[in-house]
């Protein structure tokens, strides 16, 4: 691949990359809020059911009952 090929690749795909980056930055707050809500729901449901859930999420303990 030559320099001109690389420049053409960046020019042709630059708009798509810019739009994707903009959307990722803009949606990051909403994704974090959704993640927090899911974690809260997970805690509430596990408390109601008496199920032990690993807070780190590294090990799936959903089959264990307190």
CHARMM internal coordinates of N, CA and C (Angstrom, degrees):
IC EDIT
DIST 1 N 1 CA 1.4461
DIST 1 CA 1 C 1.5289
ANGL 1 N 1 CA 1 C 107.77
DIST 1 C 2 N 1.2940
ANGL 1 CA 1 C 2 N 115.32
DIHE 1 N 1 CA 1 C 2 N 129.64
DIST 2 N 2 CA 1.4549
ANGL 1 C 2 N 2 CA 120.85
DIHE 1 CA 1 C 2 N 2 CA -179.95
DIST 2 CA 2 C 1.5220
ANGL 2 N 2 CA 2 C 110.49
DIHE 1 C 2 N 2 CA 2 C -94.92
DIST 2 C 3 N 1.3084
ANGL 2 CA 2 C 3 N 116.05
DIHE 2 N 2 CA 2 C 3 N 171.56
DIST 3 N 3 CA 1.4566
ANGL 2 C 3 N 3 CA 121.93
DIHE 2 CA 2 C 3 N 3 CA -178.64
DIST 3 CA 3 C 1.5198
ANGL 3 N 3 CA 3 C 110.79
DIHE 2 C 3 N 3 CA 3 C -62.03
DIST 3 C 4 N 1.3012
ANGL 3 CA 3 C 4 N 118.07
DIHE 3 N 3 CA 3 C 4 N -39.09
DIST 4 N 4 CA 1.4712
ANGL 3 C 4 N 4 CA 120.49
DIHE 3 CA 3 C 4 N 4 CA -179.45
DIST 4 CA 4 C 1.5279
ANGL 4 N 4 CA 4 C 110.70
DIHE 3 C 4 N 4 CA 4 C -66.14
DIST 4 C 5 N 1.3253
ANGL 4 CA 4 C 5 N 116.74
DIHE 4 N 4 CA 4 C 5 N -36.71
DIST 5 N 5 CA 1.4664
ANGL 4 C 5 N 5 CA 120.21
DIHE 4 CA 4 C 5 N 5 CA 176.72
DIST 5 CA 5 C 1.5209
ANGL 5 N 5 CA 5 C 110.52
DIHE 4 C 5 N 5 CA 5 C -64.45
DIST 5 C 6 N 1.3243
ANGL 5 CA 5 C 6 N 116.26
DIHE 5 N 5 CA 5 C 6 N -40.89
DIST 6 N 6 CA 1.4596
ANGL 5 C 6 N 6 CA 121.01
DIHE 5 CA 5 C 6 N 6 CA 179.58
DIST 6 CA 6 C 1.5265
ANGL 6 N 6 CA 6 C 110.57
DIHE 5 C 6 N 6 CA 6 C -65.80
DIST 6 C 7 N 1.3286
ANGL 6 CA 6 C 7 N 116.97
DIHE 6 N 6 CA 6 C 7 N -42.04
DIST 7 N 7 CA 1.4675
ANGL 6 C 7 N 7 CA 120.51
DIHE 6 CA 6 C 7 N 7 CA 178.61
DIST 7 CA 7 C 1.5215
ANGL 7 N 7 CA 7 C 110.35
DIHE 6 C 7 N 7 CA 7 C -64.59
DIST 7 C 8 N 1.3218
ANGL 7 CA 7 C 8 N 117.48
DIHE 7 N 7 CA 7 C 8 N -43.10
DIST 8 N 8 CA 1.4693
ANGL 7 C 8 N 8 CA 120.52
DIHE 7 CA 7 C 8 N 8 CA 177.66
DIST 8 CA 8 C 1.5220
ANGL 8 N 8 CA 8 C 111.64
DIHE 7 C 8 N 8 CA 8 C -61.99
DIST 8 C 9 N 1.3176
ANGL 8 CA 8 C 9 N 117.00
DIHE 8 N 8 CA 8 C 9 N -38.18
DIST 9 N 9 CA 1.4546
ANGL 8 C 9 N 9 CA 121.21
DIHE 8 CA 8 C 9 N 9 CA 178.32
DIST 9 CA 9 C 1.5278
ANGL 9 N 9 CA 9 C 110.73
DIHE 8 C 9 N 9 CA 9 C -63.32
DIST 9 C 10 N 1.3306
ANGL 9 CA 9 C 10 N 116.81
DIHE 9 N 9 CA 9 C 10 N -43.95
DIST 10 N 10 CA 1.4692
ANGL 9 C 10 N 10 CA 120.50
DIHE 9 CA 9 C 10 N 10 CA 179.35
DIST 10 CA 10 C 1.5218
ANGL 10 N 10 CA 10 C 111.37
DIHE 9 C 10 N 10 CA 10 C -66.54
DIST 10 C 11 N 1.3333
ANGL 10 CA 10 C 11 N 117.48
DIHE 10 N 10 CA 10 C 11 N -39.88
DIST 11 N 11 CA 1.4663
ANGL 10 C 11 N 11 CA 121.10
DIHE 10 CA 10 C 11 N 11 CA -179.62
DIST 11 CA 11 C 1.5252
ANGL 11 N 11 CA 11 C 110.21
DIHE 10 C 11 N 11 CA 11 C -67.08
DIST 11 C 12 N 1.3185
ANGL 11 CA 11 C 12 N 117.55
DIHE 11 N 11 CA 11 C 12 N -42.31
DIST 12 N 12 CA 1.4655
ANGL 11 C 12 N 12 CA 121.25
DIHE 11 CA 11 C 12 N 12 CA -177.42
DIST 12 CA 12 C 1.5211
ANGL 12 N 12 CA 12 C 112.43
DIHE 11 C 12 N 12 CA 12 C -70.66
DIST 12 C 13 N 1.3166
ANGL 12 CA 12 C 13 N 118.04
DIHE 12 N 12 CA 12 C 13 N -33.91
DIST 13 N 13 CA 1.4638
ANGL 12 C 13 N 13 CA 121.35
DIHE 12 CA 12 C 13 N 13 CA -175.90
DIST 13 CA 13 C 1.5207
ANGL 13 N 13 CA 13 C 113.00
DIHE 12 C 13 N 13 CA 13 C -104.78
DIST 13 C 14 N 1.3001
ANGL 13 CA 13 C 14 N 118.17
DIHE 13 N 13 CA 13 C 14 N -0.09
DIST 14 N 14 CA 1.4609
ANGL 13 C 14 N 14 CA 121.45
DIHE 13 CA 13 C 14 N 14 CA -176.60
DIST 14 CA 14 C 1.5113
ANGL 14 N 14 CA 14 C 113.61
DIHE 13 C 14 N 14 CA 14 C -60.62
DIST 14 C 15 N 1.3278
ANGL 14 CA 14 C 15 N 117.59
DIHE 14 N 14 CA 14 C 15 N -42.52
DIST 15 N 15 CA 1.4600
ANGL 14 C 15 N 15 CA 120.49
DIHE 14 CA 14 C 15 N 15 CA -178.96
DIST 15 CA 15 C 1.5198
ANGL 15 N 15 CA 15 C 111.21
DIHE 14 C 15 N 15 CA 15 C -63.66
DIST 15 C 16 N 1.3121
ANGL 15 CA 15 C 16 N 116.94
DIHE 15 N 15 CA 15 C 16 N -44.41
DIST 16 N 16 CA 1.4688
ANGL 15 C 16 N 16 CA 120.55
DIHE 15 CA 15 C 16 N 16 CA -179.95
DIST 16 CA 16 C 1.5252
ANGL 16 N 16 CA 16 C 110.93
DIHE 15 C 16 N 16 CA 16 C -63.51
DIST 16 C 17 N 1.3091
ANGL 16 CA 16 C 17 N 116.63
DIHE 16 N 16 CA 16 C 17 N -40.53
DIST 17 N 17 CA 1.4629
ANGL 16 C 17 N 17 CA 120.43
DIHE 16 CA 16 C 17 N 17 CA 179.23
DIST 17 CA 17 C 1.5303
ANGL 17 N 17 CA 17 C 110.02
DIHE 16 C 17 N 17 CA 17 C -66.76
DIST 17 C 18 N 1.3233
ANGL 17 CA 17 C 18 N 117.15
DIHE 17 N 17 CA 17 C 18 N -41.11
DIST 18 N 18 CA 1.4628
ANGL 17 C 18 N 18 CA 120.69
DIHE 17 CA 17 C 18 N 18 CA 179.27
DIST 18 CA 18 C 1.5302
ANGL 18 N 18 CA 18 C 110.97
DIHE 17 C 18 N 18 CA 18 C -63.47
DIST 18 C 19 N 1.3193
ANGL 18 CA 18 C 19 N 117.40
DIHE 18 N 18 CA 18 C 19 N -43.30
DIST 19 N 19 CA 1.4656
ANGL 18 C 19 N 19 CA 120.92
DIHE 18 CA 18 C 19 N 19 CA 179.32
DIST 19 CA 19 C 1.5244
ANGL 19 N 19 CA 19 C 110.58
DIHE 18 C 19 N 19 CA 19 C -65.02
DIST 19 C 20 N 1.3274
ANGL 19 CA 19 C 20 N 117.21
DIHE 19 N 19 CA 19 C 20 N -43.35
DIST 20 N 20 CA 1.4631
ANGL 19 C 20 N 20 CA 120.57
DIHE 19 CA 19 C 20 N 20 CA 179.11
DIST 20 CA 20 C 1.5221
ANGL 20 N 20 CA 20 C 111.02
DIHE 19 C 20 N 20 CA 20 C -62.89
DIST 20 C 21 N 1.3188
ANGL 20 CA 20 C 21 N 117.13
DIHE 20 N 20 CA 20 C 21 N -42.87
DIST 21 N 21 CA 1.4689
ANGL 20 C 21 N 21 CA 120.44
DIHE 20 CA 20 C 21 N 21 CA 178.07
DIST 21 CA 21 C 1.5169
ANGL 21 N 21 CA 21 C 111.58
DIHE 20 C 21 N 21 CA 21 C -63.62
DIST 21 C 22 N 1.3251
ANGL 21 CA 21 C 22 N 117.22
DIHE 21 N 21 CA 21 C 22 N -43.13
DIST 22 N 22 CA 1.4674
ANGL 21 C 22 N 22 CA 121.72
DIHE 21 CA 21 C 22 N 22 CA 178.38
DIST 22 CA 22 C 1.5290
ANGL 22 N 22 CA 22 C 110.76
DIHE 21 C 22 N 22 CA 22 C -60.19
DIST 22 C 23 N 1.3189
ANGL 22 CA 22 C 23 N 116.77
DIHE 22 N 22 CA 22 C 23 N -45.77
DIST 23 N 23 CA 1.4633
ANGL 22 C 23 N 23 CA 120.10
DIHE 22 CA 22 C 23 N 23 CA -179.26
DIST 23 CA 23 C 1.5175
ANGL 23 N 23 CA 23 C 111.96
DIHE 22 C 23 N 23 CA 23 C -66.01
DIST 23 C 24 N 1.3287
ANGL 23 CA 23 C 24 N 117.34
DIHE 23 N 23 CA 23 C 24 N -39.14
DIST 24 N 24 CA 1.4628
ANGL 23 C 24 N 24 CA 119.93
DIHE 23 CA 23 C 24 N 24 CA 178.49
DIST 24 CA 24 C 1.5201
ANGL 24 N 24 CA 24 C 111.30
DIHE 23 C 24 N 24 CA 24 C -64.00
DIST 24 C 25 N 1.3205
ANGL 24 CA 24 C 25 N 116.96
DIHE 24 N 24 CA 24 C 25 N -41.37
DIST 25 N 25 CA 1.4617
ANGL 24 C 25 N 25 CA 120.35
DIHE 24 CA 24 C 25 N 25 CA 179.27
DIST 25 CA 25 C 1.5207
ANGL 25 N 25 CA 25 C 110.26
DIHE 24 C 25 N 25 CA 25 C -67.90
DIST 25 C 26 N 1.3099
ANGL 25 CA 25 C 26 N 116.20
DIHE 25 N 25 CA 25 C 26 N -42.35
DIST 26 N 26 CA 1.4639
ANGL 25 C 26 N 26 CA 120.71
DIHE 25 CA 25 C 26 N 26 CA -177.62
DIST 26 CA 26 C 1.5386
ANGL 26 N 26 CA 26 C 111.67
DIHE 25 C 26 N 26 CA 26 C -68.44
DIST 26 C 27 N 1.3037
ANGL 26 CA 26 C 27 N 117.43
DIHE 26 N 26 CA 26 C 27 N -37.34
DIST 27 N 27 CA 1.4652
ANGL 26 C 27 N 27 CA 121.13
DIHE 26 CA 26 C 27 N 27 CA -176.66
DIST 27 CA 27 C 1.5297
ANGL 27 N 27 CA 27 C 113.41
DIHE 26 C 27 N 27 CA 27 C -88.08
DIST 27 C 28 N 1.3147
ANGL 27 CA 27 C 28 N 117.98
DIHE 27 N 27 CA 27 C 28 N -4.60
DIST 28 N 28 CA 1.4666
ANGL 27 C 28 N 28 CA 120.46
DIHE 27 CA 27 C 28 N 28 CA -176.93
DIST 28 CA 28 C 1.5294
ANGL 28 N 28 CA 28 C 111.80
DIHE 27 C 28 N 28 CA 28 C -59.69
DIST 28 C 29 N 1.3262
ANGL 28 CA 28 C 29 N 117.70
DIHE 28 N 28 CA 28 C 29 N -42.69
DIST 29 N 29 CA 1.4659
ANGL 28 C 29 N 29 CA 121.44
DIHE 28 CA 28 C 29 N 29 CA -179.99
DIST 29 CA 29 C 1.5234
ANGL 29 N 29 CA 29 C 110.77
DIHE 28 C 29 N 29 CA 29 C -62.26
DIST 29 C 30 N 1.3270
ANGL 29 CA 29 C 30 N 116.77
DIHE 29 N 29 CA 29 C 30 N -43.67
DIST 30 N 30 CA 1.4569
ANGL 29 C 30 N 30 CA 120.16
DIHE 29 CA 29 C 30 N 30 CA 179.89
DIST 30 CA 30 C 1.5285
ANGL 30 N 30 CA 30 C 111.43
DIHE 29 C 30 N 30 CA 30 C -65.65
DIST 30 C 31 N 1.3270
ANGL 30 CA 30 C 31 N 116.87
DIHE 30 N 30 CA 30 C 31 N -38.33
DIST 31 N 31 CA 1.4644
ANGL 30 C 31 N 31 CA 120.67
DIHE 30 CA 30 C 31 N 31 CA 178.24
DIST 31 CA 31 C 1.5226
ANGL 31 N 31 CA 31 C 110.36
DIHE 30 C 31 N 31 CA 31 C -64.89
DIST 31 C 32 N 1.3335
ANGL 31 CA 31 C 32 N 117.07
DIHE 31 N 31 CA 31 C 32 N -41.20
DIST 32 N 32 CA 1.4610
ANGL 31 C 32 N 32 CA 120.46
DIHE 31 CA 31 C 32 N 32 CA 177.74
DIST 32 CA 32 C 1.5237
ANGL 32 N 32 CA 32 C 111.27
DIHE 31 C 32 N 32 CA 32 C -64.55
DIST 32 C 33 N 1.3395
ANGL 32 CA 32 C 33 N 116.95
DIHE 32 N 32 CA 32 C 33 N -40.67
DIST 33 N 33 CA 1.4673
ANGL 32 C 33 N 33 CA 120.46
DIHE 32 CA 32 C 33 N 33 CA 177.62
DIST 33 CA 33 C 1.5286
ANGL 33 N 33 CA 33 C 111.48
DIHE 32 C 33 N 33 CA 33 C -63.62
DIST 33 C 34 N 1.3241
ANGL 33 CA 33 C 34 N 116.67
DIHE 33 N 33 CA 33 C 34 N -41.98
DIST 34 N 34 CA 1.4633
ANGL 33 C 34 N 34 CA 120.29
DIHE 33 CA 33 C 34 N 34 CA 178.25
DIST 34 CA 34 C 1.5225
ANGL 34 N 34 CA 34 C 111.24
DIHE 33 C 34 N 34 CA 34 C -64.25
DIST 34 C 35 N 1.3148
ANGL 34 CA 34 C 35 N 116.57
DIHE 34 N 34 CA 34 C 35 N -40.75
DIST 35 N 35 CA 1.4605
ANGL 34 C 35 N 35 CA 120.78
DIHE 34 CA 34 C 35 N 35 CA 178.86
DIST 35 CA 35 C 1.5245
ANGL 35 N 35 CA 35 C 110.77
DIHE 34 C 35 N 35 CA 35 C -63.02
DIST 35 C 36 N 1.3227
ANGL 35 CA 35 C 36 N 116.03
DIHE 35 N 35 CA 35 C 36 N -42.98
DIST 36 N 36 CA 1.4641
ANGL 35 C 36 N 36 CA 120.13
DIHE 35 CA 35 C 36 N 36 CA 178.10
DIST 36 CA 36 C 1.5279
ANGL 36 N 36 CA 36 C 110.99
DIHE 35 C 36 N 36 CA 36 C -63.03
DIST 36 C 37 N 1.3261
ANGL 36 CA 36 C 37 N 117.12
DIHE 36 N 36 CA 36 C 37 N -42.53
DIST 37 N 37 CA 1.4621
ANGL 36 C 37 N 37 CA 120.86
DIHE 36 CA 36 C 37 N 37 CA 179.03
DIST 37 CA 37 C 1.5229
ANGL 37 N 37 CA 37 C 111.66
DIHE 36 C 37 N 37 CA 37 C -63.60
DIST 37 C 38 N 1.3105
ANGL 37 CA 37 C 38 N 116.88
DIHE 37 N 37 CA 37 C 38 N -40.59
DIST 38 N 38 CA 1.4617
ANGL 37 C 38 N 38 CA 120.75
DIHE 37 CA 37 C 38 N 38 CA 178.57
DIST 38 CA 38 C 1.5212
ANGL 38 N 38 CA 38 C 110.57
DIHE 37 C 38 N 38 CA 38 C -63.95
DIST 38 C 39 N 1.3313
ANGL 38 CA 38 C 39 N 116.77
DIHE 38 N 38 CA 38 C 39 N -41.42
DIST 39 N 39 CA 1.4646
ANGL 38 C 39 N 39 CA 120.05
DIHE 38 CA 38 C 39 N 39 CA 178.12
DIST 39 CA 39 C 1.5198
ANGL 39 N 39 CA 39 C 111.78
DIHE 38 C 39 N 39 CA 39 C -64.13
DIST 39 C 40 N 1.3355
ANGL 39 CA 39 C 40 N 117.53
DIHE 39 N 39 CA 39 C 40 N -39.92
DIST 40 N 40 CA 1.4695
ANGL 39 C 40 N 40 CA 121.06
DIHE 39 CA 39 C 40 N 40 CA 177.32
DIST 40 CA 40 C 1.5232
ANGL 40 N 40 CA 40 C 111.09
DIHE 39 C 40 N 40 CA 40 C -64.62
DIST 40 C 41 N 1.3305
ANGL 40 CA 40 C 41 N 116.42
DIHE 40 N 40 CA 40 C 41 N -44.42
DIST 41 N 41 CA 1.4645
ANGL 40 C 41 N 41 CA 119.78
DIHE 40 CA 40 C 41 N 41 CA 177.95
DIST 41 CA 41 C 1.5164
ANGL 41 N 41 CA 41 C 111.28
DIHE 40 C 41 N 41 CA 41 C -62.59
DIST 41 C 42 N 1.3203
ANGL 41 CA 41 C 42 N 116.12
DIHE 41 N 41 CA 41 C 42 N -39.75
DIST 42 N 42 CA 1.4552
ANGL 41 C 42 N 42 CA 121.26
DIHE 41 CA 41 C 42 N 42 CA 178.35
DIST 42 CA 42 C 1.5263
ANGL 42 N 42 CA 42 C 110.69
DIHE 41 C 42 N 42 CA 42 C -60.02
DIST 42 C 43 N 1.3320
ANGL 42 CA 42 C 43 N 116.35
DIHE 42 N 42 CA 42 C 43 N -43.23
DIST 43 N 43 CA 1.4648
ANGL 42 C 43 N 43 CA 121.25
DIHE 42 CA 42 C 43 N 43 CA 179.21
DIST 43 CA 43 C 1.5254
ANGL 43 N 43 CA 43 C 110.91
DIHE 42 C 43 N 43 CA 43 C -65.76
DIST 43 C 44 N 1.3260
ANGL 43 CA 43 C 44 N 116.69
DIHE 43 N 43 CA 43 C 44 N -43.97
DIST 44 N 44 CA 1.4654
ANGL 43 C 44 N 44 CA 120.48
DIHE 43 CA 43 C 44 N 44 CA -178.89
DIST 44 CA 44 C 1.5177
ANGL 44 N 44 CA 44 C 110.84
DIHE 43 C 44 N 44 CA 44 C -64.40
DIST 44 C 45 N 1.3124
ANGL 44 CA 44 C 45 N 117.31
DIHE 44 N 44 CA 44 C 45 N -45.99
DIST 45 N 45 CA 1.4687
ANGL 44 C 45 N 45 CA 120.82
DIHE 44 CA 44 C 45 N 45 CA -178.89
DIST 45 CA 45 C 1.5254
ANGL 45 N 45 CA 45 C 110.73
DIHE 44 C 45 N 45 CA 45 C -65.52
DIST 45 C 46 N 1.3327
ANGL 45 CA 45 C 46 N 116.60
DIHE 45 N 45 CA 45 C 46 N -41.73
DIST 46 N 46 CA 1.4686
ANGL 45 C 46 N 46 CA 118.50
DIHE 45 CA 45 C 46 N 46 CA 179.77
DIST 46 CA 46 C 1.5177
ANGL 46 N 46 CA 46 C 111.27
DIHE 45 C 46 N 46 CA 46 C -65.52
DIST 46 C 47 N 1.3276
ANGL 46 CA 46 C 47 N 117.55
DIHE 46 N 46 CA 46 C 47 N -34.87
DIST 47 N 47 CA 1.4652
ANGL 46 C 47 N 47 CA 120.99
DIHE 46 CA 46 C 47 N 47 CA 177.67
DIST 47 CA 47 C 1.5160
ANGL 47 N 47 CA 47 C 110.34
DIHE 46 C 47 N 47 CA 47 C -66.92
DIST 47 C 48 N 1.3198
ANGL 47 CA 47 C 48 N 116.92
DIHE 47 N 47 CA 47 C 48 N -43.32
DIST 48 N 48 CA 1.4685
ANGL 47 C 48 N 48 CA 120.88
DIHE 47 CA 47 C 48 N 48 CA -179.59
DIST 48 CA 48 C 1.5289
ANGL 48 N 48 CA 48 C 111.53
DIHE 47 C 48 N 48 CA 48 C -65.49
DIST 48 C 49 N 1.3439
ANGL 48 CA 48 C 49 N 116.70
DIHE 48 N 48 CA 48 C 49 N -36.99
DIST 49 N 49 CA 1.4578
ANGL 48 C 49 N 49 CA 120.42
DIHE 48 CA 48 C 49 N 49 CA -177.71
DIST 49 CA 49 C 1.5192
ANGL 49 N 49 CA 49 C 113.05
DIHE 48 C 49 N 49 CA 49 C -88.73
DIST 49 C 50 N 1.3262
ANGL 49 CA 49 C 50 N 116.88
DIHE 49 N 49 CA 49 C 50 N -13.18
DIST 50 N 50 CA 1.4572
ANGL 49 C 50 N 50 CA 120.35
DIHE 49 CA 49 C 50 N 50 CA -177.62
DIST 50 CA 50 C 1.5098
ANGL 50 N 50 CA 50 C 112.72
DIHE 49 C 50 N 50 CA 50 C 74.42
DIST 50 C 51 N 1.3220
ANGL 50 CA 50 C 51 N 116.73
DIHE 50 N 50 CA 50 C 51 N 30.20
DIST 51 N 51 CA 1.4611
ANGL 50 C 51 N 51 CA 122.17
DIHE 50 CA 50 C 51 N 51 CA -178.82
DIST 51 CA 51 C 1.5229
ANGL 51 N 51 CA 51 C 108.78
DIHE 50 C 51 N 51 CA 51 C -99.22
DIST 51 C 52 N 1.3498
ANGL 51 CA 51 C 52 N 116.24
DIHE 51 N 51 CA 51 C 52 N 136.95
DIST 52 N 52 CA 1.4611
ANGL 51 C 52 N 52 CA 120.90
DIHE 51 CA 51 C 52 N 52 CA 178.04
DIST 52 CA 52 C 1.5167
ANGL 52 N 52 CA 52 C 108.80
DIHE 51 C 52 N 52 CA 52 C -86.95
DIST 52 C 53 N 1.3424
ANGL 52 CA 52 C 53 N 115.69
DIHE 52 N 52 CA 52 C 53 N 126.07
DIST 53 N 53 CA 1.4582
ANGL 52 C 53 N 53 CA 120.87
DIHE 52 CA 52 C 53 N 53 CA 179.98
DIST 53 CA 53 C 1.5118
ANGL 53 N 53 CA 53 C 108.54
DIHE 52 C 53 N 53 CA 53 C -122.96
DIST 53 C 54 N 1.3347
ANGL 53 CA 53 C 54 N 116.30
DIHE 53 N 53 CA 53 C 54 N 133.44
DIST 54 N 54 CA 1.4561
ANGL 53 C 54 N 54 CA 122.04
DIHE 53 CA 53 C 54 N 54 CA 177.28
DIST 54 CA 54 C 1.5187
ANGL 54 N 54 CA 54 C 108.70
DIHE 53 C 54 N 54 CA 54 C -69.61
DIST 54 C 55 N 1.3379
ANGL 54 CA 54 C 55 N 117.90
DIHE 54 N 54 CA 54 C 55 N 124.23
DIST 55 N 55 CA 1.4599
ANGL 54 C 55 N 55 CA 121.88
DIHE 54 CA 54 C 55 N 55 CA -177.02
DIST 55 CA 55 C 1.5176
ANGL 55 N 55 CA 55 C 112.09
DIHE 54 C 55 N 55 CA 55 C -68.61
DIST 55 C 56 N 1.3342
ANGL 55 CA 55 C 56 N 117.88
DIHE 55 N 55 CA 55 C 56 N -27.67
DIST 56 N 56 CA 1.4541
ANGL 55 C 56 N 56 CA 121.51
DIHE 55 CA 55 C 56 N 56 CA -179.03
DIST 56 CA 56 C 1.5230
ANGL 56 N 56 CA 56 C 111.64
DIHE 55 C 56 N 56 CA 56 C -75.81
DIST 56 C 57 N 1.3016
ANGL 56 CA 56 C 57 N 117.60
DIHE 56 N 56 CA 56 C 57 N -26.19
DIST 57 N 57 CA 1.4483
ANGL 56 C 57 N 57 CA 120.92
DIHE 56 CA 56 C 57 N 57 CA -178.69
DIST 57 CA 57 C 1.5114
ANGL 57 N 57 CA 57 C 113.73
DIHE 56 C 57 N 57 CA 57 C 80.13
DIST 57 C 58 N 1.3434
ANGL 57 CA 57 C 58 N 116.80
DIHE 57 N 57 CA 57 C 58 N 4.81
DIST 58 N 58 CA 1.4509
ANGL 57 C 58 N 58 CA 119.52
DIHE 57 CA 57 C 58 N 58 CA -177.73
DIST 58 CA 58 C 1.5331
ANGL 58 N 58 CA 58 C 112.17
DIHE 57 C 58 N 58 CA 58 C -77.97
DIST 58 C 59 N 1.3315
ANGL 58 CA 58 C 59 N 116.19
DIHE 58 N 58 CA 58 C 59 N -28.35
DIST 59 N 59 CA 1.4619
ANGL 58 C 59 N 59 CA 120.67
DIHE 58 CA 58 C 59 N 59 CA -179.62
DIST 59 CA 59 C 1.5235
ANGL 59 N 59 CA 59 C 108.16
DIHE 58 C 59 N 59 CA 59 C -124.59
DIST 59 C 60 N 1.3071
ANGL 59 CA 59 C 60 N 115.89
DIHE 59 N 59 CA 59 C 60 N 133.08
DIST 60 N 60 CA 1.4642
ANGL 59 C 60 N 60 CA 120.05
DIHE 59 CA 59 C 60 N 60 CA -179.92
DIST 60 CA 60 C 1.5209
ANGL 60 N 60 CA 60 C 109.21
DIHE 59 C 60 N 60 CA 60 C -85.75
DIST 60 C 61 N 1.3418
ANGL 60 CA 60 C 61 N 115.59
DIHE 60 N 60 CA 60 C 61 N 105.15
DIST 61 N 61 CA 1.4627
ANGL 60 C 61 N 61 CA 121.78
DIHE 60 CA 60 C 61 N 61 CA 178.58
DIST 61 CA 61 C 1.5260
ANGL 61 N 61 CA 61 C 111.17
DIHE 60 C 61 N 61 CA 61 C -105.19
DIST 61 C 62 N 1.3186
ANGL 61 CA 61 C 62 N 117.57
DIHE 61 N 61 CA 61 C 62 N 21.59
DIST 62 N 62 CA 1.4509
ANGL 61 C 62 N 62 CA 120.11
DIHE 61 CA 61 C 62 N 62 CA -175.07
DIST 62 CA 62 C 1.5236
ANGL 62 N 62 CA 62 C 112.74
DIHE 61 C 62 N 62 CA 62 C -65.99
DIST 62 C 63 N 1.3217
ANGL 62 CA 62 C 63 N 117.10
DIHE 62 N 62 CA 62 C 63 N -18.02
DIST 63 N 63 CA 1.4638
ANGL 62 C 63 N 63 CA 119.35
DIHE 62 CA 62 C 63 N 63 CA 179.46
DIST 63 CA 63 C 1.5242
ANGL 63 N 63 CA 63 C 112.55
DIHE 62 C 63 N 63 CA 63 C -87.42
DIST 63 C 64 N 1.3307
ANGL 63 CA 63 C 64 N 117.75
DIHE 63 N 63 CA 63 C 64 N -8.08
DIST 64 N 64 CA 1.4681
ANGL 63 C 64 N 64 CA 121.29
DIHE 63 CA 63 C 64 N 64 CA -179.59
DIST 64 CA 64 C 1.5114
ANGL 64 N 64 CA 64 C 110.14
DIHE 63 C 64 N 64 CA 64 C -87.05
DIST 64 C 65 N 1.3241
ANGL 64 CA 64 C 65 N 116.04
DIHE 64 N 64 CA 64 C 65 N 138.73
DIST 65 N 65 CA 1.4614
ANGL 64 C 65 N 65 CA 121.92
DIHE 64 CA 64 C 65 N 65 CA 179.16
DIST 65 CA 65 C 1.5106
ANGL 65 N 65 CA 65 C 108.54
DIHE 64 C 65 N 65 CA 65 C -114.21
DIST 65 C 66 N 1.3373
ANGL 65 CA 65 C 66 N 116.55
DIHE 65 N 65 CA 65 C 66 N 135.69
DIST 66 N 66 CA 1.4710
ANGL 65 C 66 N 66 CA 121.27
DIHE 65 CA 65 C 66 N 66 CA -178.96
DIST 66 CA 66 C 1.5074
ANGL 66 N 66 CA 66 C 110.57
DIHE 65 C 66 N 66 CA 66 C -73.81
END
COOR INIT
IC SEED 1 N 1 CA 1 C
IC BUILD
